[in-house]
Amino acid sequence: MTRILAFVGMPASGKSEASAVLRRKGIAVINMGDVIREEVVRRGLEPTDTNTGGVGTELREKEGRDAVARRCVPKIRGADPDLLGIDGVRSVPEVECFKNAFGDDFTLVSIESPLEVRFARVKARGRSDDMQDINALKARDERELGWGMGEAMKMADIVITNNGTLEEFRKKITELVE
């Protein structure tokens, strides 16, 4: 059976970096945001934060709050590694979907980081769907908290604080994997 490390955390908390550490160790990662971005592209929309957030909200409203997780389960089952990462859990129904599908092989890791630290990262990474000012990041936080992100973070099996250097954070993730 595949063991799963799933990352939950506010935007720019370090989920993608944690996933990058896994990938560098040869561990496959399924990015939940990619499922939404695929849908944005399928609909012929520009990959902006507004479109990505809107499609994510719409999928959850029309198909249930675990819609994105349910779309990930076959991808996870289709992969066949001993350990796999999931980047971007956002709600309690998503956590429950994965726990129901994978039981004790599913471990939820909450990555926590203060707003100011996260905004500095957003400015540095320059992704197409990123916010341009701290108020836009606060708005995205509110949207994701509206999806149940805070409650999902409280369900974590493991909490990792990410407010130091990149190397310190990478070391914490490496120790977690080992």
HELIX and SHEET records of a PDB file:
HELIX    1   1 LYS A   15  ARG A   24  1                                  10    
HELIX    2   2 MET A   32  ARG A   42  1                                  11    
HELIX    3   3 ASP A   49  GLU A   63  1                                  15    
HELIX    4   4 ALA A   67  GLY A   78  1                                  12    
HELIX    5   5 VAL A   92  PHE A  102  1                                  11    
HELIX    6   6 GLY A  103  ASP A  105  5                                   3    
HELIX    7   7 LEU A  115  ARG A  125  1                                  11    
HELIX    8   8 ILE A  134  GLY A  146  1                                  13    
HELIX    9   9 MET A  149  LYS A  154  1                                   6    
HELIX   10  10 LEU A  166  VAL A  177  1                                  12    
SHEET    1   A 5 ALA A  28  ASN A  31  0                                        
SHEET    2   A 5 LEU A  83  VAL A  89  1                                        
SHEET    3   A 5 ARG A   3  VAL A   8  1                                        
SHEET    4   A 5 PHE A 106  GLU A 112  1                                        
SHEET    5   A 5 ILE A 158  THR A 161  1                                        
END                                                                             
